[in-house]
Amino acid sequence: MLVAVYNPVAGGCTAKQVFEDEVFPLLAQHKKSQLKQFSTEHAGHAGALVKELIDSLDAGVQEITVVLGSGDGTLHEIINSATTLNGGRNVKVSIVLIPCGTANALYYSVFPPGEGEGPHDRLRSLKSYLGGGTRKPITVAVTTPVSASGERNPHPLLSSVVVSTALHASILYDSESLRKEMPGIERFKVAAQQNQTRWYHATAEFTPIPGSGDVQIYDPSTKLFRTVSESATKLEGPFAYFLSTVNVDRLEVAFRITPLAVSLPPSEACLDVVVLRPLRHPDTTSESEECRKEYVNHLWGTMTGAYRGGDHVNIRYSNGEAAVEYYRCGGWKWIPAVDDERAHMICTDGYITQIERGGHASCSIGSQVDNEQFAIYA
Ligand SMILES: Nc1ncnc2c1ncn2[C@@H]1O[C@H](COP(=O)(O)OP(=O)(O)OP(=O)(O)O)[C@@H](O)[C@H]1O
């Protein structure tokens, strides 16, 4: 089954126009105009629609192709509604992605614009599909909130781009209220400034990559990953930044936060995690107001490297230590300090979930079955 779904309010509200002017005419040229078409009417609609369509398929039909005009958030809704992990049928979902959102992290990671390239072609996934191109599996990260009594939430949250806490989760949380006045990526920058002196108290624990059986860290002196000892797989806060990605090396077209996902690709599905802990900086001697203010310069000095092609991963402090701790793992557990309210926020592809006080969140790479259910035409 082939369907078209677009979110008319994603990004700069361009999806309707893009579909009418570019997507539908190209589909018609390829004799594929007989498809069901939907414009989403409310948040959550895309996920409900695709789930309904899957449920209506004849028993023998094992695949649905969705020409999707949206950002990463609407794709996130579809994945979470359709996944077998949340009771969905085991039907393969192939996405033809038309980037109509604000950040479009997945699209720009799969189709990065070349250096000095002009306006970016937003029909590359569609052209791949029409030309019989490749279905690239979408690896999922599975995040489970766990209550104070140790009860795992029965509905895990799937992500196809990012799972984060700390600064990034705060940015996504605060930027949502700025969406109307700032439809573009500038709202993320405003929210970042609002949160730049906040640190997050928590403990993070990494679990091994399933195949290799180890947790790895990037070493800028060798420009390679190495195995970390078991005792070094547990990190104490405070944290400024804690973010893991799957499928992407960037969160916006020019913000390559996990560049090694592409430049040093892993041999199997895993999570790339970028961590910044202020007290690792040689000049940061305490958690005082003064140190927090001073650390803002170090924070942005490092993070802006993501806008320079991802060179933050090679920045080193005066003591030779890497500014960024860049891990590769099979999963992680985030245990917020009970009295740090903001440390209880988890962001999964832009959606914010609160961890129960006294509880924690665990995130792991999806199983082979989970990682084979969804794919994007690339
Ligand atoms: N008709 C609608 N009215 C209001 N909200 C909608 C409607 N249709 C979808 N949504 C919601 O719009 C939100 C934003 O969509 P989406 O994430 O695709 O775009 P974006 O946030 O602009 O882009 P990105 O995620 O790439 O930054 C989603 O949370 C989705 O649930």
The ligand as an ORCA input file, in Angstrom:
! r2SCAN-3c Opt
* xyz 0 1
  N      -2.782     19.619     12.167
  C      -1.957     19.718     13.203
  N      -2.134     20.698     14.122
  C      -1.272     20.851     15.151
  N      -0.197     20.054     15.351
  C       0.013     19.068     14.479
  C      -0.844     18.839     13.365
  N      -0.376     17.781     12.664
  C       0.754     17.354     13.317
  N       0.978     18.128     14.401
  C       2.122     18.101     15.330
  O       3.117     18.970     14.820
  C       4.328     18.712     15.532
  C       5.545     19.121     14.764
  O       5.768     18.276     13.697
  P       7.200     17.856     13.179
  O       8.043     17.419     14.295
  O       7.018     16.917     12.068
  O       7.783     19.194     12.644
  P       8.871     20.152     13.282
  O       8.857     20.068     14.766
  O       8.643     21.494     12.686
  O      10.214     19.560     12.675
  P      11.483     18.805     13.366
  O      10.912     17.732     14.244
  O      12.257     18.281     12.198
  O      12.204     19.876     14.099
  C       4.237     17.240     15.866
  O       4.365     17.136     17.259
  C       2.846     16.803     15.433
  O       2.214     16.003     16.403
*
